[in-house]
Amino acid sequence: MPIISNRIQRIKPSATLKLSQIATELKSQGRNIISLSAGEPDFQTPEWVCKRANDAALEGKTKYTPVGGTQEIKNAILKKIKSKCDLKINHQNILVSCGAKHSIFNTFMSSINKGDEVIIPAPYWVSYPDIVRLCGGIPKIVTCSEQNKFKITPKDLISNINDKTKWIILNSPNNPTGSLYSKDELLEIGRIIKDTEIYVLSDEIYEHIIYDNKKFTSFVEANPQLLDKTITVNGVSKAYSMTGWRIGYSYGPKELIKSMEKLQSQSTSNPCSISQEASIAAILGPQDFLKEWCITFENRRNILIKGLSSIQGIRCIKPEGAFYMYASVKGLIGKRTVKEQILKSDEDISAYLLDEANVAAVPGKAFGLSPYIRFSYATNDSLIKKAIAQIDSAVRKLK
């Protein structure tokens, strides 16, 4: 009898984490790899956040906490939410988990029955379909057009709803495209969902990373009447450069949150006590630095757009948020390398850039839409410029 379950065989390793691991291994072998694959800001966690963690440890806050998070961190999250919109929620609507990914897993494991369908607009974050499959659901991938900035339209949504549809996932700003849903677009989606039995998972982990004076709107901010049909997922990893601290949170219907907490009690138990204290300091502390970081990200985005757009065969779609460029590489399909290999897919092109240009970036196939490559610009200007030069040199060698 095989030791590996059928359940785990239905999913794949995270493509982004796998590529980051490959880049790290190549670096350890002496290769000078520039990684534009990871979704991790290169900024240090703010000093006052680290200080609070240190103080918390010395104060003895190193014990178990309530499974769903301390009263103090829930107070901080409530204050943050209600500073933007006056939702009728309290501590019972909130669950703190070990990262936003954990929040998404908790949501679907607690709500999906075998055969339930989850509408996932493509391009999508790599883990959505596999989490749905692991929970017994069926990912229903809806391809979104570049002309609509890769966002699902009301027409797309209506044509893919059926009696098996249980969830739709919205991710704004989006990973991998950086696209941002406007309030009007969210209202349109809300009108469709209102008279159905469908729930919305709104992944808002990049809410603070917005460019060009655009405005972020939360799905429940636009549709407060749908609070009982919406799970909002967020966290501290991207905005506060706290990826390793592993704190995410979700809020929504009390019944579902209670079930998610029950699941968490039998899996991870409480999120890290010291990380919770640090996250309180992040959420309630100074926020001015976020504007400075966004300016830095915006400058990096502009460098990457200008550089990649100058390379024949690559075309850029301007992101409105997050820190990813989802660049079309359609113009490189069919090109031949010096080793006489024909580049037939974005996977081939990504492998070629790693081999020839020493640049790691993630092929669009991992996000459900080809032929594109996702470049992360969560690294410094000089490395981005060097990567562009090396990509340009590699592409010029193609025939």
N, C-alpha and C positions, 0 to 999 in steps of 0.2 A: 504494500500500500504506500503510495507516494506521501512524503512528509509535507510537501507544499500544498496548501489549500487551493481549490479552484478559484476562490475569491481573489486571492493575491495574484493569481496568474492572469486575471482579467485586466490588471493595470500595468503601467510601465513606470520606470523611474522618472523623476522630474527631469525633463530635457535641459532646463536651464541650470539646475544644480549639477547635472552630469557633465555638461560642457565646462562649467566652472571648475569642476574637479579635474577634468582632463587638462585644462589650462594650468592648474596648480601643479599637476604631475609633470607636465612638460617643463615648467619653470624649475622644478627640483632637479631635472635632468640637464639643466644648463641652457635651455632655450629661453630666449628673451621674448616671452609672449606678452602681448598687450591684451588684456581681457576687457572686452566690451560686451560681456555676456551677463554679468551679474546685476541683479536689481538691488544694489546696496550702495547707499550714499558713501562717499569717501570722507565726509566730515566726521570729526570726533563728536561723540555724545556731549551735549553742553556740560560745562564744568559744574554748574550748580546741581545738575541731575546726578552726576557721579558723586558729588559731595554728599548729597542726601542718601545715596545708597551706602556710602561709607559710614555715615552717622547712624543710619538705621541698623547696620550690622553691629556697631558698637553699642547701640541701645538694646540689643538683644532681640531685634525683630527678625529672628532666624528660625522661628517655629512654624508649625502648620497654621494656616489661616482658614477661614471659611472656604469651602470648595469653590464658590462662585466669586470670590474676591472679598476684600475687606470693606467695611462700611465706608472707610475713608476714600478708597479709590472709586467706589460707586458714587460717593458724593461729588468727587472731582469730575467724573464722567457726566453726571446729571447737570452740573453747573455748566460744563462745556456745551452740552446739547441744548440746554434751555437758553444759553446766550444767543443762539441762532434762531430757535423756533420754540414756541410755547406748547410742547407736546405734553399730554397728560400721562406721564410715566413716573415710576418711582423705582426703588431698588429692586423690586420683584421683576421688573422688565429688563434687567441688565445681568449679563454674565461675563465675567472676566476669565480669559482662557490663556493658553500658552501660545499666543500668536494669532494673527487673523486667519491663517490656514486652519488652525485648530478650531476656531469659531465656525468656519464653513463646514468642516468635517462634523462637528457636533450638531449643526443645524440639519444636515442631510441624513446623518445616521439616526437622528431622533424623529424624522418626519417622512422619510421615503420608504414606501413599501415596494416589493418586487414588481417591476413593470411600470412604475410611475415614470412619467417623462419629465425631463427638465430642459427647457429651452435655453440654449447657450448660443448667444451671438458670436460669430467668428469674424475676425480673429479674437481669441479668448486667451486668458491666462492658462498656462499649461496644465494646472492641477484640477481645474473644474471638471472635465469629463471623467477623469480617473477617480476622483472622489465620489462622483455620482455613481459610477459603475461599482465601486467598492461597497457602496451602500445599497446596492441592488436595483438602482434606477437605470433609466435609459437616457443617455444624453441625446437631445435632439438638436443637432448643429444647424444653425441658420446662418448661411453665408451673407455677410453684409458688404455692400458695394463700396469701393473706394470713393465713388462719386458722392456718397452720403457720409463720407468720413468714417466708414466702417461701423456705423451705428445702425441698430435695428430700427426699422420704420414701423408705423402702425400697420401698414399693409403686410409687411413681413410677419409681424406678430400675429395678426388675425388669421393669416393663411396657415400658420403652423400650430394653432391651438386645436386640441381635440379633447375627447373625454378622458384621456389618460394624462393630460398635462397637469402637473402639480406645482411646478416652480418655473420662474424665469429668472435668470441671473443678469443683473446689470452691473457694469463696472465703469465708474466714471470718477476721475479721469481713467482712461483705459490702459491696461497693460495687455498688448504690446504697442498700441498705436498712439497713445497720448490724446485720443479724442475725448471730448467733453460734452455731455448731454446738457442742453439748455433747460431752463425751467419749463418752457413751453413744450419741449419734447417729452419731458417727464410727465407733464400734465396729460398729454395725449396718451401715453402708455397707461397712466393711472385711470383714465376714462375707460379704456378697454378692460383693464383688470377688475374694475369696480363691480361689474355685474357677473363675475365668474367666481369659481372656487379656487382660482390660481393664487399662489403666494409669490412674493418678490424677495429675492435676496439681493440687496444693494451693497456691493463691495466698494467702500469709499476710502480705502487705505491711502490714496494719493490726494486727498481733498485739499491739502495745503500747498501742493506743488502745481501752481497754475500760472500761465503766462499771458502776455499781451493784454493785461487788464481785464481778462475774462473773469466771470463770477461763477463760483462753485455753488450748486444747489443740491442739497440732499433729496433723495426720492421722497422721504416722508415730510420734508419741509415743503415740497411742492404738493404733496398729497397726504396731509395729516389725517384725513378720514380713513386712510388705508394702513394706519399704524398696526391694527390687529391682523393685517395680511402681509406685513413686511418685517423681515429681519435685516437690520442694518449692521454691517460688519466694518470695524475700523480698528485702529491700534496706534502704537507709538513708533513702529519700526522705521517707516519711511520719512515721516515729517521730522522726527527728532533724532534720526540716525541712531536708532536703538535696535537694530536688527537682531543682535545677539541676546538682548534682554528678554525676548520672548513674551511680550505682553500684547494681547489683542483683546477686543471686547465686542459683544454683540448686544443689541437691544431690540425688543419686539414683543409679541404676545406673551403674556405671563405663563400660559399653559405650556407653550413650546419652550420658553426659557427654563421653566422648572424641569422639563424632561431632559433638556440639554445638560442641566446641572446634575441631574441624576446620572446621566451617562458619564459626565466628567468625574463624578465621585468614584466611579468604578474603573477609570482609566488613569488619568494623570493626577487626580485629586487637585489640590489648589495650585494656581500658578505661583511662581517663585515669590516668596514674601518680600525679599529685598528689591526685586524688580518692580513689585507693586508700589513700594515706597518711592522708588526712583520715578515711576510713571506719574505719580501724583505731582511730583515736583515739575515734571515736564508739562503736564496738562495745565497746571495752575500757575506755573512760573512765567517769566518774561517770554513774549512771543515775537518781539521785534526782529530777532535774528532770522525768523522764517522768511521775511522779505529779502534779507540779504542773501540767504541761501537760494531763493528763487531767482534772484538777479544773476547769481553765479550759474545756476542751471540754465537759465535762458541764454546767457552768453555762450555756454558750451553747446547748447542746441544750435545756435546760429553758426558757430564754427563748424559743427558737423554737417549742417545743411549745406553750407557754402562749399565745404570740401568734397563731400560725397556727390553733390550735384555736378561738380566739375569733372567727374569721372564718367567716361562714356559707358553707357550700359546700366548706370545706376540712377534711379530717380527717387527723390525724397518727398514724403508727405509730411507737412509741417505739424508737429505735435502741439496741442494746446495745454497739455499738462503731463504729469509724471516725468520720467527721464529716459524715454526710449524713442528711437527713430525706427519706424517700420518702413524700410526702404525697398522699393521695387527693384528686383534684379532681373526682370524679364529680358532686358537687353543683353544679358550675359548668357542666357540659355542658348545652347548650340555652339558656343565658343569652344575652341580646342586648346588644351594646355601644351606646353613644350614637351610633355611626356606623351602627347597624342591622346590624352583622355578628353572625351567630349563631356562638357558640363550640361547634364540633362535636367538638373533640378536645383532648387535652392539648397538642398542638403549637399549636393556636389560642390556648389559654389562656397558654402560655408566651410567645407572640408578643405577646399583649395586655398581659401584665405588663411586658414590656420596653418596649412603646410607651407605655403609660398610667402605669405605676408606676415606670418607670426601674429595674426590678429584673431582672437576668438569672438565670434558672434553667433547668434542662434538662428537656425533656419526657420522660415515661416511655417514649414510643415508642422512644427511643434505647437504652433498656435492655431492650426486649423485652416490656414489660407496661404497658398503659394502663388507665384514665386516671389517671396519677400525674405528679407533678413532683418532681424531685430538687433539694432546696435544700442547698447546702453551708454549714455553719456554721464553716468554717475562717477566720473573720474576726472582728473585734472586736465587743464587746457593743453599742456605740453604733450601728454600721452595721446590725447585725441588727435592733435596735429600730426604726431608721429605715426599714429595708426592710419590716418588718411593718406599720408605720403607712401606708406608701405602697401596699402590697398591699391593705390594708383599705380605703383610700380608693378604689382602683381597682375593687375588687369591689363596693363600695356603689353605684357608678355603673351596674352591670349591671341589666338589667331581666328 
